[in-house]
Amino acid sequence: MEIKMMSLEYSFDENGKTDCVSANFNGGQDKEYINARVCVTPADLAEEQDIDDLSRKQLEKLARARLAEIAAVSEQPAEKGE
């Protein structure tokens, strides 16, 4: 399934510093689809990086990694009786 980034949105704290860059993704194939919004924060960056200095492509790469992390499905044990 091809998942496209549809938008980036910056959020600022009370001091005007960027505290989150939200990336919106969607994709679909046949009868399945996914819509997601993930937030890249300064905590997601390497120590020497500044979120305000990153390009769209760099932010997209970080957001896709975050999406893969939070969307990963781990197998849960079956409930009793299933």
PDB file with SEQRES, HELIX, SHEET and CRYST1 records, atoms N, CA, C and O in Angstrom:
SEQRES   1 A   82  MET GLU ILE LYS MET MET SER LEU GLU TYR SER PHE ASP          
SEQRES   2 A   82  GLU ASN GLY LYS THR ASP CYS VAL SER ALA ASN PHE ASN          
SEQRES   3 A   82  GLY GLY GLN ASP LYS GLU TYR ILE ASN ALA ARG VAL CYS          
SEQRES   4 A   82  VAL THR PRO ALA ASP LEU ALA GLU GLU GLN ASP ILE ASP          
SEQRES   5 A   82  ASP LEU SER ARG LYS GLN LEU GLU LYS LEU ALA ARG ALA          
SEQRES   6 A   82  ARG LEU ALA GLU ILE ALA ALA VAL SER GLU GLN PRO ALA          
SEQRES   7 A   82  GLU LYS GLY GLU                                              
HELIX    1 AA1 PRO A   42  ASP A   44  5                                   3    
HELIX    2 AA2 ILE A   51  ASP A   53  5                                   3    
HELIX    3 AA3 ARG A   56  ALA A   71  1                                  16    
SHEET    1 AA1 3 ILE A   3  PHE A  12  0                                        
SHEET    2 AA1 3 THR A  18  GLN A  29 -1                                        
SHEET    3 AA1 3 GLU A  32  VAL A  40 -1                                        
CRYST1    1.000    1.000    1.000  90.00  90.00  90.00 P 1           1          
ATOM      1  N   MET A   1       0.851  -1.175   0.000  1.00  0.00           N  
ATOM      2  CA  MET A   1       0.000   0.000   0.000  1.00  0.00           C  
ATOM      3  C   MET A   1       0.898   1.240   0.000  1.00  0.00           C  
ATOM      4  O   MET A   1       1.847   1.344   0.777  1.00  0.00           O  
ATOM      5  N   GLU A   2       0.578   2.148  -0.870  1.00  0.00           N  
ATOM      6  CA  GLU A   2       1.300   3.424  -0.895  1.00  0.00           C  
ATOM      7  C   GLU A   2       0.669   4.371   0.122  1.00  0.00           C  
ATOM      8  O   GLU A   2      -0.534   4.628   0.087  1.00  0.00           O  
ATOM      9  N   ILE A   3       1.494   4.880   1.021  1.00  0.00           N  
ATOM     10  CA  ILE A   3       1.029   5.832   2.029  1.00  0.00           C  
ATOM     11  C   ILE A   3       1.698   7.168   1.732  1.00  0.00           C  
ATOM     12  O   ILE A   3       2.924   7.277   1.721  1.00  0.00           O  
ATOM     13  N   LYS A   4       0.872   8.177   1.493  1.00  0.00           N  
ATOM     14  CA  LYS A   4       1.381   9.499   1.123  1.00  0.00           C  
ATOM     15  C   LYS A   4       1.282  10.459   2.307  1.00  0.00           C  
ATOM     16  O   LYS A   4       0.328  10.422   3.084  1.00  0.00           O  
ATOM     17  N   MET A   5       2.287  11.314   2.422  1.00  0.00           N  
ATOM     18  CA  MET A   5       2.204  12.393   3.391  1.00  0.00           C  
ATOM     19  C   MET A   5       1.395  13.507   2.745  1.00  0.00           C  
ATOM     20  O   MET A   5       1.715  13.963   1.648  1.00  0.00           O  
ATOM     21  N   MET A   6       0.343  13.941   3.433  1.00  0.00           N  
ATOM     22  CA  MET A   6      -0.569  14.918   2.871  1.00  0.00           C  
ATOM     23  C   MET A   6      -0.323  16.337   3.386  1.00  0.00           C  
ATOM     24  O   MET A   6      -0.652  17.308   2.704  1.00  0.00           O  
ATOM     25  N   SER A   7       0.251  16.461   4.582  1.00  0.00           N  
ATOM     26  CA  SER A   7       0.502  17.804   5.114  1.00  0.00           C  
ATOM     27  C   SER A   7       1.460  17.756   6.288  1.00  0.00           C  
ATOM     28  O   SER A   7       1.649  16.722   6.928  1.00  0.00           O  
ATOM     29  N   LEU A   8       2.057  18.910   6.548  1.00  0.00           N  
ATOM     30  CA  LEU A   8       2.874  19.150   7.746  1.00  0.00           C  
ATOM     31  C   LEU A   8       2.284  20.355   8.451  1.00  0.00           C  
ATOM     32  O   LEU A   8       1.869  21.316   7.804  1.00  0.00           O  
ATOM     33  N   GLU A   9       2.243  20.308   9.770  1.00  0.00           N  
ATOM     34  CA  GLU A   9       1.693  21.409  10.544  1.00  0.00           C  
ATOM     35  C   GLU A   9       2.581  21.645  11.764  1.00  0.00           C  
ATOM     36  O   GLU A   9       2.863  20.725  12.532  1.00  0.00           O  
ATOM     37  N   TYR A  10       3.009  22.879  11.923  1.00  0.00           N  
ATOM     38  CA  TYR A  10       3.872  23.238  13.050  1.00  0.00           C  
ATOM     39  C   TYR A  10       3.027  23.707  14.231  1.00  0.00           C  
ATOM     40  O   TYR A  10       2.050  24.436  14.058  1.00  0.00           O  
ATOM     41  N   SER A  11       3.417  23.279  15.441  1.00  0.00           N  
ATOM     42  CA  SER A  11       2.791  23.751  16.684  1.00  0.00           C  
ATOM     43  C   SER A  11       3.883  24.398  17.528  1.00  0.00           C  
ATOM     44  O   SER A  11       5.015  23.918  17.580  1.00  0.00           O  
ATOM     45  N   PHE A  12       3.527  25.488  18.184  1.00  0.00           N  
ATOM     46  CA  PHE A  12       4.501  26.257  18.958  1.00  0.00           C  
ATOM     47  C   PHE A  12       4.089  26.324  20.419  1.00  0.00           C  
ATOM     48  O   PHE A  12       2.903  26.297  20.749  1.00  0.00           O  
ATOM     49  N   ASP A  13       5.092  26.412  21.290  1.00  0.00           N  
ATOM     50  CA  ASP A  13       4.796  26.570  22.712  1.00  0.00           C  
ATOM     51  C   ASP A  13       4.556  28.046  23.021  1.00  0.00           C  
ATOM     52  O   ASP A  13       4.565  28.882  22.119  1.00  0.00           O  
ATOM     53  N   GLU A  14       4.340  28.363  24.302  1.00  0.00           N  
ATOM     54  CA  GLU A  14       4.032  29.739  24.698  1.00  0.00           C  
ATOM     55  C   GLU A  14       5.182  30.714  24.463  1.00  0.00           C  
ATOM     56  O   GLU A  14       4.981  31.928  24.477  1.00  0.00           O  
ATOM     57  N   ASN A  15       6.399  30.180  24.244  1.00  0.00           N  
ATOM     58  CA  ASN A  15       7.561  31.026  23.971  1.00  0.00           C  
ATOM     59  C   ASN A  15       7.878  31.142  22.485  1.00  0.00           C  
ATOM     60  O   ASN A  15       8.862  31.774  22.101  1.00  0.00           O  
ATOM     61  N   GLY A  16       7.037  30.527  21.650  1.00  0.00           N  
ATOM     62  CA  GLY A  16       7.238  30.615  20.203  1.00  0.00           C  
ATOM     63  C   GLY A  16       8.177  29.570  19.635  1.00  0.00           C  
ATOM     64  O   GLY A  16       8.500  29.625  18.448  1.00  0.00           O  
ATOM     65  N   LYS A  17       8.627  28.614  20.445  1.00  0.00           N  
ATOM     66  CA  LYS A  17       9.499  27.548  19.953  1.00  0.00           C  
ATOM     67  C   LYS A  17       8.651  26.412  19.397  1.00  0.00           C  
ATOM     68  O   LYS A  17       7.582  26.107  19.926  1.00  0.00           O  
ATOM     69  N   THR A  18       9.127  25.800  18.346  1.00  0.00           N  
ATOM     70  CA  THR A  18       8.421  24.659  17.772  1.00  0.00           C  
ATOM     71  C   THR A  18       8.480  23.491  18.747  1.00  0.00           C  
ATOM     72  O   THR A  18       9.562  23.052  19.136  1.00  0.00           O  
ATOM     73  N   ASP A  19       7.315  22.990  19.137  1.00  0.00           N  
ATOM     74  CA  ASP A  19       7.316  21.849  20.045  1.00  0.00           C  
ATOM     75  C   ASP A  19       6.792  20.574  19.373  1.00  0.00           C  
ATOM     76  O   ASP A  19       6.885  19.486  19.941  1.00  0.00           O  
ATOM     77  N   CYS A  20       6.240  20.715  18.158  1.00  0.00           N  
ATOM     78  CA  CYS A  20       5.744  19.546  17.434  1.00  0.00           C  
ATOM     79  C   CYS A  20       5.551  19.912  15.962  1.00  0.00           C  
ATOM     80  O   CYS A  20       5.059  20.991  15.633  1.00  0.00           O  
ATOM     81  N   VAL A  21       5.944  19.002  15.099  1.00  0.00           N  
ATOM     82  CA  VAL A  21       5.592  19.103  13.684  1.00  0.00           C  
ATOM     83  C   VAL A  21       4.742  17.873  13.384  1.00  0.00           C  
ATOM     84  O   VAL A  21       5.241  16.748  13.400  1.00  0.00           O  
ATOM     85  N   SER A  22       3.472  18.089  13.115  1.00  0.00           N  
ATOM     86  CA  SER A  22       2.544  16.993  12.834  1.00  0.00           C  
ATOM     87  C   SER A  22       2.543  16.688  11.349  1.00  0.00           C  
ATOM     88  O   SER A  22       2.464  17.588  10.512  1.00  0.00           O  
ATOM     89  N   ALA A  23       2.631  15.411  11.039  1.00  0.00           N  
ATOM     90  CA  ALA A  23       2.561  14.954   9.652  1.00  0.00           C  
ATOM     91  C   ALA A  23       1.299  14.116   9.503  1.00  0.00           C  
ATOM     92  O   ALA A  23       1.039  13.221  10.307  1.00  0.00           O  
ATOM     93  N   ASN A  24       0.523  14.410   8.477  1.00  0.00           N  
ATOM     94  CA  ASN A  24      -0.693  13.665   8.181  1.00  0.00           C  
ATOM     95  C   ASN A  24      -0.446  12.750   6.990  1.00  0.00           C  
ATOM     96  O   ASN A  24       0.042  13.182   5.946  1.00  0.00           O  
ATOM     97  N   PHE A  25      -0.792  11.481   7.166  1.00  0.00           N  
ATOM     98  CA  PHE A  25      -0.594  10.468   6.133  1.00  0.00           C  
ATOM     99  C   PHE A  25      -1.916   9.805   5.802  1.00  0.00           C  
ATOM    100  O   PHE A  25      -2.795   9.685   6.655  1.00  0.00           O  
ATOM    101  N   ASN A  26      -2.049   9.374   4.549  1.00  0.00           N  
ATOM    102  CA  ASN A  26      -3.150   8.484   4.213  1.00  0.00           C  
ATOM    103  C   ASN A  26      -2.771   7.632   3.022  1.00  0.00           C  
ATOM    104  O   ASN A  26      -1.903   7.978   2.220  1.00  0.00           O  
ATOM    105  N   GLY A  27      -3.452   6.509   2.939  1.00  0.00           N  
ATOM    106  CA  GLY A  27      -3.214   5.584   1.846  1.00  0.00           C  
ATOM    107  C   GLY A  27      -4.319   4.563   1.804  1.00  0.00           C  
ATOM    108  O   GLY A  27      -5.039   4.364   2.783  1.00  0.00           O  
ATOM    109  N   GLY A  28      -4.449   3.923   0.675  1.00  0.00           N  
ATOM    110  CA  GLY A  28      -5.476   2.903   0.536  1.00  0.00           C  
ATOM    111  C   GLY A  28      -5.159   1.944  -0.579  1.00  0.00           C  
ATOM    112  O   GLY A  28      -4.436   2.253  -1.527  1.00  0.00           O  
ATOM    113  N   GLN A  29      -5.733   0.758  -0.428  1.00  0.00           N  
ATOM    114  CA  GLN A  29      -5.578  -0.273  -1.443  1.00  0.00           C  
ATOM    115  C   GLN A  29      -6.765  -1.211  -1.312  1.00  0.00           C  
ATOM    116  O   GLN A  29      -7.026  -1.746  -0.234  1.00  0.00           O  
ATOM    117  N   ASP A  30      -7.469  -1.406  -2.384  1.00  0.00           N  
ATOM    118  CA  ASP A  30      -8.679  -2.232  -2.373  1.00  0.00           C  
ATOM    119  C   ASP A  30      -9.634  -1.701  -1.300  1.00  0.00           C  
ATOM    120  O   ASP A  30     -10.020  -0.533  -1.339  1.00  0.00           O  
ATOM    121  N   LYS A  31     -10.010  -2.536  -0.363  1.00  0.00           N  
ATOM    122  CA  LYS A  31     -10.955  -2.120   0.680  1.00  0.00           C  
ATOM    123  C   LYS A  31     -10.265  -1.747   1.980  1.00  0.00           C  
ATOM    124  O   LYS A  31     -10.930  -1.569   3.001  1.00  0.00           O  
ATOM    125  N   GLU A  32      -8.958  -1.628   1.964  1.00  0.00           N  
ATOM    126  CA  GLU A  32      -8.204  -1.290   3.172  1.00  0.00           C  
ATOM    127  C   GLU A  32      -7.643   0.109   3.033  1.00  0.00           C  
ATOM    128  O   GLU A  32      -7.265   0.537   1.943  1.00  0.00           O  
ATOM    129  N   TYR A  33      -7.594   0.818   4.150  1.00  0.00           N  
ATOM    130  CA  TYR A  33      -7.025   2.164   4.123  1.00  0.00           C  
ATOM    131  C   TYR A  33      -6.443   2.500   5.487  1.00  0.00           C  
ATOM    132  O   TYR A  33      -6.735   1.853   6.493  1.00  0.00           O  
ATOM    133  N   ILE A  34      -5.619   3.521   5.486  1.00  0.00           N  
ATOM    134  CA  ILE A  34      -5.026   4.004   6.728  1.00  0.00           C  
ATOM    135  C   ILE A  34      -4.977   5.523   6.679  1.00  0.00           C  
ATOM    136  O   ILE A  34      -4.646   6.115   5.651  1.00  0.00           O  
ATOM    137  N   ASN A  35      -5.308   6.138   7.790  1.00  0.00           N  
ATOM    138  CA  ASN A  35      -5.155   7.574   7.996  1.00  0.00           C  
ATOM    139  C   ASN A  35      -4.413   7.732   9.308  1.00  0.00           C  
ATOM    140  O   ASN A  35      -4.758   7.085  10.297  1.00  0.00           O  
ATOM    141  N   ALA A  36      -3.406   8.576   9.328  1.00  0.00           N  
ATOM    142  CA  ALA A  36      -2.627   8.738  10.550  1.00  0.00           C  
ATOM    143  C   ALA A  36      -2.080  10.148  10.655  1.00  0.00           C  
ATOM    144  O   ALA A  36      -1.807  10.818   9.659  1.00  0.00           O  
ATOM    145  N   ARG A  37      -1.934  10.570  11.894  1.00  0.00           N  
ATOM    146  CA  ARG A  37      -1.278  11.837  12.192  1.00  0.00           C  
ATOM    147  C   ARG A  37      -0.248  11.539  13.260  1.00  0.00           C  
ATOM    148  O   ARG A  37      -0.578  11.017  14.325  1.00  0.00           O  
ATOM    149  N   VAL A  38       0.995  11.869  12.976  1.00  0.00           N  
ATOM    150  CA  VAL A  38       2.073  11.646  13.940  1.00  0.00           C  
ATOM    151  C   VAL A  38       2.761  12.971  14.230  1.00  0.00           C  
ATOM    152  O   VAL A  38       2.760  13.891  13.412  1.00  0.00           O  
ATOM    153  N   CYS A  39       3.340  13.041  15.401  1.00  0.00           N  
ATOM    154  CA  CYS A  39       3.987  14.267  15.848  1.00  0.00           C  
ATOM    155  C   CYS A  39       5.484  14.022  16.010  1.00  0.00           C  
ATOM    156  O   CYS A  39       5.894  13.125  16.746  1.00  0.00           O  
ATOM    157  N   VAL A  40       6.292  14.815  15.329  1.00  0.00           N  
ATOM    158  CA  VAL A  40       7.743  14.798  15.504  1.00  0.00           C  
ATOM    159  C   VAL A  40       8.076  15.915  16.488  1.00  0.00           C  
ATOM    160  O   VAL A  40       7.706  17.069  16.273  1.00  0.00           O  
ATOM    161  N   THR A  41       8.766  15.572  17.555  1.00  0.00           N  
ATOM    162  CA  THR A  41       9.126  16.554  18.576  1.00  0.00           C  
ATOM    163  C   THR A  41      10.638  16.698  18.653  1.00  0.00           C  
ATOM    164  O   THR A  41      11.364  15.867  18.108  1.00  0.00           O  
ATOM    165  N   PRO A  42      11.123  17.735  19.319  1.00  0.00           N  
ATOM    166  CA  PRO A  42      12.574  17.869  19.488  1.00  0.00           C  
ATOM    167  C   PRO A  42      13.203  16.639  20.150  1.00  0.00           C  
ATOM    168  O   PRO A  42      14.371  16.337  19.901  1.00  0.00           O  
ATOM    169  N   ALA A  43      12.453  15.934  20.980  1.00  0.00           N  
ATOM    170  CA  ALA A  43      12.977  14.728  21.638  1.00  0.00           C  
ATOM    171  C   ALA A  43      13.254  13.599  20.643  1.00  0.00           C  
ATOM    172  O   ALA A  43      14.009  12.679  20.958  1.00  0.00           O  
ATOM    173  N   ASP A  44      12.660  13.652  19.452  1.00  0.00           N  
ATOM    174  CA  ASP A  44      12.863  12.624  18.432  1.00  0.00           C  
ATOM    175  C   ASP A  44      14.143  12.838  17.626  1.00  0.00           C  
ATOM    176  O   ASP A  44      14.508  11.990  16.811  1.00  0.00           O  
ATOM    177  N   LEU A  45      14.816  13.944  17.841  1.00  0.00           N  
ATOM    178  CA  LEU A  45      15.967  14.322  17.027  1.00  0.00           C  
ATOM    179  C   LEU A  45      17.289  13.953  17.694  1.00  0.00           C  
ATOM    180  O   LEU A  45      17.365  13.734  18.904  1.00  0.00           O  
ATOM    181  N   ALA A  46      18.329  13.892  16.860  1.00  0.00           N  
ATOM    182  CA  ALA A  46      19.679  13.737  17.390  1.00  0.00           C  
ATOM    183  C   ALA A  46      20.033  15.000  18.170  1.00  0.00           C  
ATOM    184  O   ALA A  46      19.469  16.066  17.922  1.00  0.00           O  
ATOM    185  N   GLU A  47      20.944  14.881  19.090  1.00  0.00           N  
ATOM    186  CA  GLU A  47      21.274  15.989  19.988  1.00  0.00           C  
ATOM    187  C   GLU A  47      21.666  17.275  19.266  1.00  0.00           C  
ATOM    188  O   GLU A  47      21.326  18.366  19.723  1.00  0.00           O  
ATOM    189  N   GLU A  48      22.369  17.160  18.154  1.00  0.00           N  
ATOM    190  CA  GLU A  48      22.847  18.356  17.448  1.00  0.00           C  
ATOM    191  C   GLU A  48      21.821  18.950  16.482  1.00  0.00           C  
ATOM    192  O   GLU A  48      22.082  19.987  15.872  1.00  0.00           O  
ATOM    193  N   GLN A  49      20.662  18.310  16.333  1.00  0.00           N  
ATOM    194  CA  GLN A  49      19.648  18.796  15.402  1.00  0.00           C  
ATOM    195  C   GLN A  49      18.690  19.778  16.065  1.00  0.00           C  
ATOM    196  O   GLN A  49      18.405  19.690  17.259  1.00  0.00           O  
ATOM    197  N   ASP A  50      18.202  20.715  15.257  1.00  0.00           N  
ATOM    198  CA  ASP A  50      17.179  21.666  15.692  1.00  0.00           C  
ATOM    199  C   ASP A  50      15.977  21.460  14.774  1.00  0.00           C  
ATOM    200  O   ASP A  50      16.116  21.488  13.551  1.00  0.00           O  
ATOM    201  N   ILE A  51      14.817  21.257  15.352  1.00  0.00           N  
ATOM    202  CA  ILE A  51      13.620  20.949  14.566  1.00  0.00           C  
ATOM    203  C   ILE A  51      13.306  22.030  13.538  1.00  0.00           C  
ATOM    204  O   ILE A  51      12.752  21.734  12.479  1.00  0.00           O  
ATOM    205  N   ASP A  52      13.653  23.276  13.836  1.00  0.00           N  
ATOM    206  CA  ASP A  52      13.380  24.385  12.914  1.00  0.00           C  
ATOM    207  C   ASP A  52      14.339  24.426  11.726  1.00  0.00           C  
ATOM    208  O   ASP A  52      14.102  25.159  10.766  1.00  0.00           O  
ATOM    209  N   ASP A  53      15.420  23.645  11.781  1.00  0.00           N  
ATOM    210  CA  ASP A  53      16.388  23.624  10.689  1.00  0.00           C  
ATOM    211  C   ASP A  53      16.177  22.461   9.725  1.00  0.00           C  
ATOM    212  O   ASP A  53      16.887  22.354   8.724  1.00  0.00           O  
ATOM    213  N   LEU A  54      15.218  21.595  10.009  1.00  0.00           N  
ATOM    214  CA  LEU A  54      15.007  20.412   9.180  1.00  0.00           C  
ATOM    215  C   LEU A  54      14.164  20.729   7.946  1.00  0.00           C  
ATOM    216  O   LEU A  54      13.237  21.537   7.999  1.00  0.00           O  
ATOM    217  N   SER A  55      14.504  20.082   6.847  1.00  0.00           N  
ATOM    218  CA  SER A  55      13.738  20.247   5.605  1.00  0.00           C  
ATOM    219  C   SER A  55      12.469  19.408   5.651  1.00  0.00           C  
ATOM    220  O   SER A  55      12.294  18.581   6.546  1.00  0.00           O  
ATOM    221  N   ARG A  56      11.594  19.625   4.690  1.00  0.00           N  
ATOM    222  CA  ARG A  56      10.379  18.828   4.582  1.00  0.00           C  
ATOM    223  C   ARG A  56      10.724  17.352   4.429  1.00  0.00           C  
ATOM    224  O   ARG A  56      10.079  16.498   5.039  1.00  0.00           O  
ATOM    225  N   LYS A  57      11.728  17.047   3.628  1.00  0.00           N  
ATOM    226  CA  LYS A  57      12.110  15.654   3.402  1.00  0.00           C  
ATOM    227  C   LYS A  57      12.653  15.014   4.675  1.00  0.00           C  
ATOM    228  O   LYS A  57      12.370  13.850   4.956  1.00  0.00           O  
ATOM    229  N   GLN A  58      13.430  15.768   5.443  1.00  0.00           N  
ATOM    230  CA  GLN A  58      13.948  15.240   6.706  1.00  0.00           C  
ATOM    231  C   GLN A  58      12.809  14.995   7.695  1.00  0.00           C  
ATOM    232  O   GLN A  58      12.789  13.974   8.383  1.00  0.00           O  
ATOM    233  N   LEU A  59      11.867  15.926   7.764  1.00  0.00           N  
ATOM    234  CA  LEU A  59      10.729  15.759   8.658  1.00  0.00           C  
ATOM    235  C   LEU A  59       9.862  14.575   8.232  1.00  0.00           C  
ATOM    236  O   LEU A  59       9.366  13.827   9.075  1.00  0.00           O  
ATOM    237  N   GLU A  60       9.683  14.409   6.925  1.00  0.00           N  
ATOM    238  CA  GLU A  60       8.897  13.280   6.436  1.00  0.00           C  
ATOM    239  C   GLU A  60       9.559  11.957   6.806  1.00  0.00           C  
ATOM    240  O   GLU A  60       8.877  11.015   7.211  1.00  0.00           O  
ATOM    241  N   LYS A  61      10.871  11.879   6.671  1.00  0.00           N  
ATOM    242  CA  LYS A  61      11.593  10.652   7.021  1.00  0.00           C  
ATOM    243  C   LYS A  61      11.410  10.334   8.506  1.00  0.00           C  
ATOM    244  O   LYS A  61      11.148   9.185   8.862  1.00  0.00           O  
ATOM    245  N   LEU A  62      11.543  11.331   9.366  1.00  0.00           N  
ATOM    246  CA  LEU A  62      11.347  11.130  10.803  1.00  0.00           C  
ATOM    247  C   LEU A  62       9.901  10.738  11.112  1.00  0.00           C  
ATOM    248  O   LEU A  62       9.656   9.864  11.944  1.00  0.00           O  
ATOM    249  N   ALA A  63       8.952  11.382  10.445  1.00  0.00           N  
ATOM    250  CA  ALA A  63       7.545  11.093  10.682  1.00  0.00           C  
ATOM    251  C   ALA A  63       7.183   9.680  10.221  1.00  0.00           C  
ATOM    252  O   ALA A  63       6.406   8.992  10.883  1.00  0.00           O  
ATOM    253  N   ARG A  64       7.738   9.250   9.100  1.00  0.00           N  
ATOM    254  CA  ARG A  64       7.477   7.882   8.629  1.00  0.00           C  
ATOM    255  C   ARG A  64       8.044   6.852   9.604  1.00  0.00           C  
ATOM    256  O   ARG A  64       7.428   5.814   9.845  1.00  0.00           O  
ATOM    257  N   ALA A  65       9.213   7.140  10.159  1.00  0.00           N  
ATOM    258  CA  ALA A  65       9.790   6.228  11.155  1.00  0.00           C  
ATOM    259  C   ALA A  65       8.898   6.171  12.392  1.00  0.00           C  
ATOM    260  O   ALA A  65       8.689   5.100  12.963  1.00  0.00           O  
ATOM    261  N   ARG A  66       8.381   7.311  12.798  1.00  0.00           N  
ATOM    262  CA  ARG A  66       7.480   7.359  13.953  1.00  0.00           C  
ATOM    263  C   ARG A  66       6.183   6.606  13.645  1.00  0.00           C  
ATOM    264  O   ARG A  66       5.670   5.878  14.495  1.00  0.00           O  
ATOM    265  N   LEU A  67       5.656   6.780  12.435  1.00  0.00           N  
ATOM    266  CA  LEU A  67       4.446   6.068  12.023  1.00  0.00           C  
ATOM    267  C   LEU A  67       4.668   4.558  12.070  1.00  0.00           C  
ATOM    268  O   LEU A  67       3.823   3.825  12.586  1.00  0.00           O  
ATOM    269  N   ALA A  68       5.780   4.092  11.545  1.00  0.00           N  
ATOM    270  CA  ALA A  68       6.080   2.656  11.559  1.00  0.00           C  
ATOM    271  C   ALA A  68       6.172   2.147  12.995  1.00  0.00           C  
ATOM    272  O   ALA A  68       5.730   1.038  13.296  1.00  0.00           O  
ATOM    273  N   GLU A  69       6.742   2.953  13.869  1.00  0.00           N  
ATOM    274  CA  GLU A  69       6.890   2.567  15.270  1.00  0.00           C  
ATOM    275  C   GLU A  69       5.529   2.433  15.966  1.00  0.00           C  
ATOM    276  O   GLU A  69       5.275   1.444  16.655  1.00  0.00           O  
ATOM    277  N   ILE A  70       4.669   3.419  15.786  1.00  0.00           N  
ATOM    278  CA  ILE A  70       3.405   3.383  16.517  1.00  0.00           C  
ATOM    279  C   ILE A  70       2.357   2.493  15.864  1.00  0.00           C  
ATOM    280  O   ILE A  70       1.411   2.067  16.527  1.00  0.00           O  
ATOM    281  N   ALA A  71       2.511   2.204  14.565  1.00  0.00           N  
ATOM    282  CA  ALA A  71       1.524   1.377  13.870  1.00  0.00           C  
ATOM    283  C   ALA A  71       1.891  -0.101  13.868  1.00  0.00           C  
ATOM    284  O   ALA A  71       1.112  -0.936  13.408  1.00  0.00           O  
ATOM    285  N   ALA A  72       3.067  -0.426  14.378  1.00  0.00           N  
ATOM    286  CA  ALA A  72       3.482  -1.828  14.414  1.00  0.00           C  
ATOM    287  C   ALA A  72       2.507  -2.622  15.280  1.00  0.00           C  
ATOM    288  O   ALA A  72       2.178  -2.226  16.398  1.00  0.00           O  
ATOM    289  N   VAL A  73       2.064  -3.728  14.746  1.00  0.00           N  
ATOM    290  CA  VAL A  73       1.104  -4.563  15.463  1.00  0.00           C  
ATOM    291  C   VAL A  73       1.858  -5.736  16.063  1.00  0.00           C  
ATOM    292  O   VAL A  73       2.504  -6.511  15.357  1.00  0.00           O  
ATOM    293  N   SER A  74       1.763  -5.847  17.362  1.00  0.00           N  
ATOM    294  CA  SER A  74       2.371  -7.005  18.010  1.00  0.00           C  
ATOM    295  C   SER A  74       1.269  -8.019  18.272  1.00  0.00           C  
ATOM    296  O   SER A  74       0.137  -7.658  18.593  1.00  0.00           O  
ATOM    297  N   GLU A  75       1.608  -9.259  18.134  1.00  0.00           N  
ATOM    298  CA  GLU A  75       0.609 -10.298  18.342  1.00  0.00           C  
ATOM    299  C   GLU A  75       0.281 -10.398  19.814  1.00  0.00           C  
ATOM    300  O   GLU A  75       1.166 -10.509  20.661  1.00  0.00           O  
ATOM    301  N   GLN A  76      -0.987 -10.356  20.098  1.00  0.00           N  
ATOM    302  CA  GLN A  76      -1.474 -10.515  21.464  1.00  0.00           C  
ATOM    303  C   GLN A  76      -1.905 -11.963  21.643  1.00  0.00           C  
ATOM    304  O   GLN A  76      -2.433 -12.578  20.716  1.00  0.00           O  
ATOM    305  N   PRO A  77      -1.684 -12.499  22.817  1.00  0.00           N  
ATOM    306  CA  PRO A  77      -2.151 -13.884  23.035  1.00  0.00           C  
ATOM    307  C   PRO A  77      -3.670 -13.945  22.936  1.00  0.00           C  
ATOM    308  O   PRO A  77      -4.370 -13.004  23.312  1.00  0.00           O  
ATOM    309  N   ALA A  78      -4.158 -15.046  22.434  1.00  0.00           N  
ATOM    310  CA  ALA A  78      -5.612 -15.223  22.298  1.00  0.00           C  
ATOM    311  C   ALA A  78      -6.249 -15.243  23.676  1.00  0.00           C  
ATOM    312  O   ALA A  78      -5.681 -15.764  24.635  1.00  0.00           O  
ATOM    313  N   GLU A  79      -7.435 -14.669  23.753  1.00  0.00           N  
ATOM    314  CA  GLU A  79      -8.195 -14.695  24.994  1.00  0.00           C  
ATOM    315  C   GLU A  79      -8.690 -16.115  25.246  1.00  0.00           C  
ATOM    316  O   GLU A  79      -8.863 -16.896  24.311  1.00  0.00           O  
ATOM    317  N   LYS A  80      -8.909 -16.434  26.479  1.00  0.00           N  
ATOM    318  CA  LYS A  80      -9.408 -17.754  26.849  1.00  0.00           C  
ATOM    319  C   LYS A  80     -10.726 -18.028  26.115  1.00  0.00           C  
ATOM    320  O   LYS A  80     -11.639 -17.203  26.142  1.00  0.00           O  
ATOM    321  N   GLY A  81     -10.815 -19.162  25.478  1.00  0.00           N  
ATOM    322  CA  GLY A  81     -12.032 -19.518  24.775  1.00  0.00           C  
ATOM    323  C   GLY A  81     -12.012 -19.152  23.303  1.00  0.00           C  
ATOM    324  O   GLY A  81     -12.965 -19.464  22.589  1.00  0.00           O  
ATOM    325  N   GLU A  82     -10.969 -18.508  22.829  1.00  0.00           N  
ATOM    326  CA  GLU A  82     -10.904 -18.137  21.398  1.00  0.00           C  
ATOM    327  C   GLU A  82     -10.223 -19.214  20.602  1.00  0.00           C  
ATOM    328  O   GLU A  82     -10.075 -19.083  19.387  1.00  0.00           O  
TER     329      GLU A  82                                                      
END                                                                             
